[in-house]
């Protein structure tokens, strides 16, 4: 039995076992109770996760893949330390599930060969649930992976870079060519690891911080005094050197400082 990749679900099945093992082993931490794999497909990562992770749940939207997983990973075929209680196959859409309810507010690491068409949504959902997600690792379209990990000063540095790096340390791990997928995508893929900054609290209002970052990058070619002008900046505030910069020039810490300046000026 095998599963046919479905274009509307963005499925590209990884066929290289060495790369699958590297991705599965990219979760390094131990500060979580559970591992959630999103979009396991035919379980190429799953079997390696089951070798060294205490509790594994896989969540798959494709019914055919769910049937394949249930047929391929019956309890008697798993390693001896795996029980019904610590391996679970769920059919469903990750974006529609409440993580805190699903895992009863336990700490859960997220991993996957993510469908390109929803990969950024998966990252944003992890950010929203960061209190429960200490580690996040997986494969994206290379351009997206680079954008998440990129530092200030780059043309690909943007909203996703700043908002992710505000709460997580991000590492670009390695690039994966199209030839190791069936069917092969038209682009390279990239694997990243995100590790939550422990004991970190954003020192400004989160909603305002998100708003400032998004507004700045929505007009990324303009200086901040122009792109943020809807905040009714005072003339004295516009003279601050930070407002003469463009958004890609600001580090995460500088975006925090920028938000603080706006708050101090009654915005």
N, C-alpha and C positions, 0 to 999 in steps of 0.2 A: 504493500500500500504506500502511495506517496500523495503529496498535495500539489495541485496545480496553482502556481502563483497567479494572484488576481490583481490586475492592473488598478482597479478602482480602490483597492486597499493599499496600494503602494508596496506590494510584496516583492522582495528580492531575497531569495533564500541563500544564505551563506553556505558554501560547500567546502571551504578549507578548514580542516579540523584544527590545524595549528593556530590559525587566527582566532577561531572560536574559543580555543583554550586560553589564548592571551587575553581576549575580552573578558571571559568569565573570571580570570584571575586578576583582573584589573581592580576589583574591589578589594582593597587592602585592609580596611578598618575592621574592628571588632566591636565597635560601640553601637551595634544595632542588634535587634532581636530576630529580624526577618529579612529575607531578600525577595523582592518582587521583580520578576522578569516580565517586561511588556512586549507583546508580540512575539512569542517564542517560535511561531511557525511550526517546523518539524523537530524542534528541540535540540538544535545543534549546540546552543549554549547551555541548555537545561541540563544535559547529562554531566557537564563539567561543574556546573553550580552544585549539583547534588553530591559531588565527590567531596566538597570541602565547605559547604555552608549548612548550618544546622536546620534552618527552616526556609523552605523555598515555596513561593506561590508563583504560578505563571498565569498571566491574564491574556486571553486571546479573543479577538472579535470574530474571527473566521471559524464558522462551525466545522468545516472540513478539517481544519488544523486541530481543533479541539478533539474531534473524533480520532484523529491520527495520534495525538498525544496520549489519549486515554488507552489506545490500543498498544502504543509503543512503550509507555511507562507504567504498566501495571505493577502493583506493589511487589509481587514476587520477583520482578526483574531488577528492582532497585538494590542498592548496596545495603548491607545488613543493618546499618545504623539509621536507615530511613524508615519511618513509620507513616501510617495514614495521617497522623496528626501533624507531621512536619513536611508534607508535600501535598500541595493542593493545586488543582487545575480549575481555573475559573473562565467561563465564557462571558465576555462583556467588554465594554468600552472604558478604558482607563480614565478618559477625560470626564466620564459621567459618574465615576465612583467617588465616594467620600472616604479618603484615606484614613482619617482618624477613626471613622466608624468601622471600616473594613479590618483594620489591624488593632482596634481597641486602644488607640493612642500609643501603641508600641513604636519603637524606633525601627524604621524599615529602609534598607538600602534599595535603590532602584537601578535596574540594569536592562539593557536590551539592544537589539539591532532595530532601531526605531524606524517606522515608516517615514520617509522624507516629508510627506505632505502634512504630517501633524507633529513633527519633531519639536518645533519651537513651542507649540502648545503644551507638549509634555514638559518641557523645561519650565515654562511659566507656572504650570500646575505644581511642579516640584517646589518652586519658589514660594508659592502660596502656602504650601504645606511643609515648609522648611523646618518647622518645630519637630516634625516626625521623620525628616529625611536627612540623616547625617552624611550620607554618601550617595553619589549618583554617577554611574558610568555607562557609556554606551557609544553606539556608532550612529553617525549622522552623515548627511551629505558633507563633503569636506569643507565647502565654503561656509556652511553653518557652524561646523565644529570650530573652524578657525575664528569665526566671528565671536563665538562664545568665549574663547580663550585669549583673544587678542588684547593687547595693551594699548594705552592711549598713544596717539600719534599716527595710527594706521588708518587707511581709507576704509577698512572693513570693520573697524572699531565703531560700535554703535549702541543702540538701546539695549539689546540683548547682552552685550559685553558688560555694560555698567551695572545693570540690574542683577545679573548673575554674580559678578565679582564683588558686589556689595556684601553678599552673604556667604559666598563660597570661594575657596581657593580652587582655581581651575588649571588643569594641565592638559595640553594637547599631547597625546601619547604616541600615536602612529597613524600612518595613512594606509588605506586598503584599496587596491586596484579593482576595477569593475570585473576583471576576469575570474574572480573567486565567487561570483554570484550566479544564481540561475533564477530568472534571466539576468544577464548583466545590466546594471544601470548605465546611463550615458555619462556618468561623472564618477570621479574618485570619491571615496568615503573617508571619514576621519573619526578616530576614537578619542574621546576625552574622559577625564575623571574630574568630578567636582567633590570637594571635601568641605563640609560646613565649618564656618568659623565659629568655634565654640565660645560661649560666654560673650557673644557679640550682640550688641543692641544698636540699631541705627539711632544716632543721637539727634535725629530730626524727625518731623512728622513723615511717616512713610508715604502716605498718599501724595503729599506735596513733593517729596523727593521723586517719586515715580512721574509725577506730572511735569516737573522741571526737566528731567532727563528726556522724556518723550517730546516735549515741546522744542527743546534745544535741537534734537536730532531730526525732527520733522522739517527743519530748515537748516540743515547741517552746513550749507555753504555760507551762511550768514554769521556775523559776529553775534555773540549772546545779547548784546544791547538791542539788537534788532529782533532776534528770534524770540526773546522773552519780553518784548515790549508790551504785550497784552497784560503783563503784571503791573502796568502803570509805574514803571521805574522812575524814580526821581532823577533829576539831572546830576545830583551829587553821587548817587549810586552808580549811574552810568559811567562815571569817571573812574570807578574802581577798575584796575588793570584786568581783572578777571573777565569783565564784560567786553573787553576788546579781543577776546579769544573766540575761536570756533569750538564747537562741542567735542570734536575728536582730539583736541589738544588737552582736554581735562581728564585727569585721573579720577578714579572713584572717589578718593578722598577730597579732591577739589570740587567734585559735584556735591559732596556733602557740605563743604564749606560754602559753596554757592547758595545752597538751600538755606543754610544758617544765616547768610547775609540778607536773603529775602525776608526771612522771619524777623530778623532784628530791625528791618525797615518797615515792619507792620504789614507784611504781605502774607 
